[in-house]
Amino acid sequence: MVRFEWDPEKAGQNFKKHGVYFDEATTVFYDPLSATFADPDHSEGEQRLITVGVSAQGRLPVVAHTDRKDAVRIINARPATAHERKKHEG
């Protein structure tokens, strides 16, 4: 089972700004059709990744994260834009 971690203060700020809880963001990793991409523009000091997938709530969040030794660290989560949604849905 994958373990997730995040900064609680950042999670609260993220919800206020984007309306996505990090708890919901973790569920996109269990979507068999989720897609993960490298995020070189934001990979200073550690590789950052972007995962897009359908959450357990039926929404399509875009989740920025990094893989640590023993956990996935959630950095940011927001709703997909119309362009991202169209691209994901093919």
Stockholm file with secondary structure:
# STOCKHOLM 1.0

chainA/1-90         MVRFEWDPEKAGQNFKKHGVYFDEATTVFYDPLSATFADPDHSEGEQRLITVGVSAQGRLPVVAHTDRKDAVRIINARPATAHERKKHEG
#=GR chainA/1-90 SS CCCEECCHHHHHHHHHHHSCCHHHHHGGGGCTTCEEEECGGGCSSSCCEEEECCCTTSCCEEEEEEECSSCEEEEEEEECCHHHHHHHHC
#=GC SS_cons        CCCEECCHHHHHHHHHHHSCCHHHHHGGGGCTTCEEEECGGGCSSSCCEEEECCCTTSCCEEEEEEECSSCEEEEEEEECCHHHHHHHHC
//
